Amino acid sequence: MEKEEKRKLVWVGIFAIAMAFVETMVVYYLRRLYYPNNILFPLNVSMPTQILLLEWARELSTIIMLLAIAALTGRKLKDKFAYFVYAFAIWDIFYYVWLKVTLDWPSSVMTWDVLFLIPVTWVSPVICPIIVSMSMILGAFVILNYPKNEFTRKQKSMLIIGAILVYTSFVWNYSTLFLKKGFTLKFSEILIEQQIISIASTYVPDYFNWPLFIIGMILALYVIYSFWKKGKK
């Protein structure tokens, strides 16, 4: 890896760590207001709709910020992708580091967390996003260490399938919950919001779809390994 790339990785990492602290402070205030006991489930449905919408906008803004720093740092599209996943991973890991420092949470890596709200609530044990983030860091280093290497069509397909499987494992709980409760999207019904609130106000996740997550991670790690092996040759 070139000296310039190493310098960029350091500064992107510093940016992501600082950004994670800002993110943690927002969550710190929200936890104090709506989850004073640090118990996230069942979800607090008393949060005003306006705040929920602003939370969606904040999450989207976070992704845009990470994309922006990657776009400014990388040269080719492949490099920009590497810097994005690297920044995302550092941000995500230090988000939990700062939560532990400020709120002494999570109590363990198996503690359930709300990961994202867009487009449906993502939940999983804390260990899962950490595993994903560590894999992202590994992938970013491999990509940047072999700049002349390119992803094959097969590798791209496997990476996309793996990402879809991991994503599905995160949204599995709340997606299947509404289906099990017989919830259907009928936009003519005024009671949809009340149905969602009623279901979410009592639900505590107790099952994570580990098979989907593990298969998705195996595919992603295989792509990283095959990319590294090709680069070594």
C-alpha positions as CSV (number, residue, x, y, z in Angstrom):
1,M,0.0,0.0,0.0
2,E,1.3,3.4,-0.9
3,K,2.3,6.0,1.7
4,E,-0.4,8.4,0.5
5,E,-3.1,5.7,0.9
6,K,-2.0,5.0,4.4
7,R,-2.2,8.7,5.2
8,K,-5.7,8.9,3.8
9,L,-6.7,5.8,5.9
10,V,-5.5,7.5,9.1
11,W,-7.4,10.8,8.4
12,V,-10.6,9.0,7.2
13,G,-10.4,6.9,10.4
14,I,-10.0,10.0,12.6
15,F,-13.0,11.5,10.8
16,A,-15.1,8.4,11.4
17,I,-14.2,8.2,15.1
18,A,-15.1,11.8,15.7
19,M,-18.3,11.3,13.7
20,A,-19.2,8.3,15.8
21,F,-18.9,10.4,18.9
22,V,-21.3,13.0,17.5
23,E,-23.7,10.1,16.6
24,T,-23.4,8.7,20.1
25,M,-24.2,12.0,21.7
26,V,-27.5,12.2,19.7
27,V,-28.3,8.7,20.8
28,Y,-27.3,9.5,24.4
29,Y,-29.9,12.3,24.6
30,L,-32.6,10.1,23.0
31,R,-31.9,7.3,25.4
32,R,-32.1,9.7,28.4
33,L,-35.5,10.9,27.1
34,Y,-37.1,7.7,25.8
35,Y,-35.1,4.8,27.2
36,P,-33.8,5.9,30.7
37,N,-33.2,2.3,31.7
38,N,-31.3,1.5,28.6
39,I,-33.9,-1.2,27.7
40,L,-34.7,-0.8,24.0
41,F,-37.5,-3.4,23.7
42,P,-40.3,-3.1,23.3
43,L,-39.9,0.1,21.4
44,N,-41.0,3.3,22.9
45,V,-43.9,4.2,20.7
46,S,-44.5,7.5,22.5
47,M,-41.8,9.2,20.3
48,P,-43.6,11.9,18.3
49,T,-43.9,11.3,14.6
50,Q,-41.9,14.5,13.9
51,I,-38.9,13.2,15.9
52,L,-39.1,9.8,14.1
53,L,-39.0,11.5,10.7
54,L,-36.1,13.7,11.8
55,E,-34.3,10.5,13.0
56,W,-34.8,9.0,9.5
57,A,-33.4,12.2,8.0
58,R,-30.4,12.1,10.4
59,E,-29.6,8.5,9.5
60,L,-29.8,9.4,5.8
61,S,-27.5,12.4,6.4
62,T,-25.0,10.1,8.2
63,I,-24.7,7.9,5.1
64,I,-24.4,10.9,2.8
65,M,-21.5,12.2,5.0
66,L,-19.7,8.9,4.7
67,L,-20.3,8.8,1.0
68,A,-19.0,12.4,0.7
69,I,-15.7,11.7,2.5
70,A,-15.2,8.5,0.4
71,A,-15.9,10.5,-2.8
72,L,-13.3,13.1,-1.9
73,T,-10.7,10.6,-0.8
74,G,-10.8,7.8,-3.4
75,R,-9.5,8.1,-7.0
76,K,-11.3,5.3,-8.9
77,L,-14.8,4.0,-8.1
78,K,-13.3,0.9,-6.5
79,D,-11.2,3.1,-4.2
80,K,-14.1,5.2,-3.3
81,F,-16.1,2.1,-2.4
82,A,-13.2,0.9,-0.2
83,Y,-13.0,4.2,1.7
84,F,-16.7,4.2,2.2
85,V,-16.9,0.8,3.8
86,Y,-13.8,1.6,5.8
87,A,-15.3,4.8,7.1
88,F,-18.6,3.2,7.8
89,A,-16.9,0.3,9.7
90,I,-14.8,2.6,11.9
91,W,-17.8,4.8,12.6
92,D,-19.9,1.8,13.5
93,I,-17.4,0.2,15.8
94,F,-16.6,3.4,17.7
95,Y,-20.3,4.2,18.0
96,Y,-20.5,1.2,20.3
97,V,-17.2,2.1,22.0
98,W,-18.5,5.6,22.8
99,L,-21.9,4.1,24.0
100,K,-20.0,1.9,26.4
101,V,-18.0,4.9,27.6
102,T,-21.0,7.2,28.1
103,L,-23.9,4.9,28.9
104,D,-22.1,1.7,30.0
105,W,-24.1,0.0,27.2
106,P,-24.2,-2.7,25.8
107,S,-23.8,-5.1,28.7
108,S,-22.6,-7.8,26.3
109,V,-22.0,-8.3,22.6
110,M,-25.3,-10.4,22.6
111,T,-27.4,-7.4,23.7
112,W,-30.0,-6.5,21.1
113,D,-29.8,-3.1,19.4
114,V,-31.8,-1.0,16.9
115,L,-29.4,-0.6,14.0
116,F,-31.4,1.5,11.5
117,L,-34.9,2.7,11.0
118,I,-34.9,2.9,7.2
119,P,-37.0,1.6,5.5
120,V,-38.1,-0.7,8.4
121,T,-36.5,-1.3,11.8
122,W,-33.2,-3.2,11.7
123,V,-32.4,-5.2,14.8
124,S,-29.8,-7.7,15.9
125,P,-27.4,-8.6,18.7
126,V,-24.5,-6.0,18.9
127,I,-22.0,-8.7,17.8
128,C,-23.5,-8.8,14.3
129,P,-22.8,-5.2,13.1
130,I,-19.4,-5.5,14.7
131,I,-18.6,-8.6,12.6
132,V,-19.8,-6.9,9.5
133,S,-17.7,-3.8,10.3
134,M,-14.6,-5.8,10.9
135,S,-15.1,-7.6,7.6
136,M,-15.6,-4.2,5.9
137,I,-12.2,-3.0,7.3
138,L,-10.5,-6.2,6.0
139,G,-12.1,-5.8,2.6
140,A,-11.1,-2.1,2.4
141,F,-7.4,-2.9,3.2
142,V,-7.4,-5.7,0.6
143,I,-8.9,-3.5,-2.1
144,L,-6.5,-0.6,-1.4
145,N,-3.5,-2.9,-1.1
146,Y,-4.0,-4.3,-4.7
147,P,-5.1,-1.2,-6.7
148,K,-4.6,-3.0,-10.1
149,N,-6.9,-5.8,-9.1
150,E,-10.5,-5.6,-10.2
151,F,-13.6,-7.5,-9.1
152,T,-14.9,-10.1,-11.5
153,R,-18.6,-10.3,-12.4
154,K,-18.9,-13.4,-10.2
155,Q,-17.3,-11.7,-7.2
156,K,-19.7,-8.7,-7.6
157,S,-22.7,-11.0,-7.8
158,M,-21.6,-12.9,-4.7
159,L,-20.9,-9.7,-2.8
160,I,-24.4,-8.3,-3.7
161,I,-26.1,-11.6,-2.7
162,G,-24.2,-11.7,0.6
163,A,-25.1,-8.1,1.4
164,I,-28.8,-8.8,0.7
165,L,-28.8,-11.9,3.0
166,V,-27.1,-9.9,5.8
167,Y,-29.6,-7.1,5.3
168,T,-32.5,-9.5,5.3
169,S,-31.3,-11.0,8.6
170,F,-31.4,-7.5,10.2
171,V,-34.9,-6.6,9.0
172,W,-36.2,-10.2,9.4
173,N,-37.8,-9.6,12.9
174,Y,-40.0,-6.6,12.2
175,S,-40.8,-7.6,8.6
176,T,-42.0,-11.1,9.5
177,L,-43.7,-9.7,12.7
178,F,-46.2,-7.7,10.7
179,L,-46.9,-10.6,8.3
180,K,-47.5,-12.9,11.3
181,K,-49.9,-10.4,12.8
182,G,-51.8,-10.3,9.5
183,F,-50.8,-6.8,8.8
184,T,-51.3,-5.8,5.2
185,L,-50.4,-2.6,3.4
186,K,-53.8,-1.0,2.5
187,F,-53.2,2.7,2.1
188,S,-56.9,3.4,2.2
189,E,-57.1,2.3,5.8
190,I,-56.6,5.0,8.4
191,L,-55.8,2.5,11.1
192,I,-52.4,1.4,9.6
193,E,-50.4,3.7,12.0
194,Q,-52.4,2.5,15.0
195,Q,-51.8,-1.1,14.0
196,I,-48.0,-0.6,13.7
197,I,-47.9,1.2,17.1
198,S,-50.0,-1.5,18.7
199,I,-47.7,-4.3,17.4
200,A,-44.4,-2.5,18.1
201,S,-45.4,-1.5,21.6
202,T,-45.4,-5.1,22.9
203,Y,-42.8,-6.9,20.7
204,V,-39.5,-8.0,22.2
205,P,-37.2,-9.7,19.6
206,D,-35.9,-13.1,20.8
207,Y,-34.8,-14.7,17.6
208,F,-32.1,-13.7,15.1
209,N,-31.9,-15.3,11.7
210,W,-28.3,-16.6,12.1
211,P,-28.4,-18.9,9.0
212,L,-29.1,-15.9,6.7
213,F,-26.4,-13.8,8.4
214,I,-23.8,-16.5,8.4
215,I,-24.3,-17.5,4.7
216,G,-24.2,-13.8,3.8
217,M,-21.0,-13.3,5.7
218,I,-19.4,-16.4,4.2
219,L,-20.1,-15.1,0.7
220,A,-18.6,-11.7,1.5
221,L,-15.5,-13.1,3.2
222,Y,-15.0,-15.5,0.3
223,V,-15.0,-12.6,-2.1
224,I,-12.5,-10.8,0.0
225,Y,-10.3,-13.9,0.1
226,S,-10.5,-14.5,-3.6
227,F,-9.7,-10.9,-4.4
228,W,-6.7,-11.1,-2.1
229,K,-5.6,-14.4,-3.6
230,K,-5.8,-13.0,-7.1
231,G,-3.9,-9.9,-6.0
232,K,-1.1,-11.9,-4.5
233,K,-0.6,-13.7,-7.9
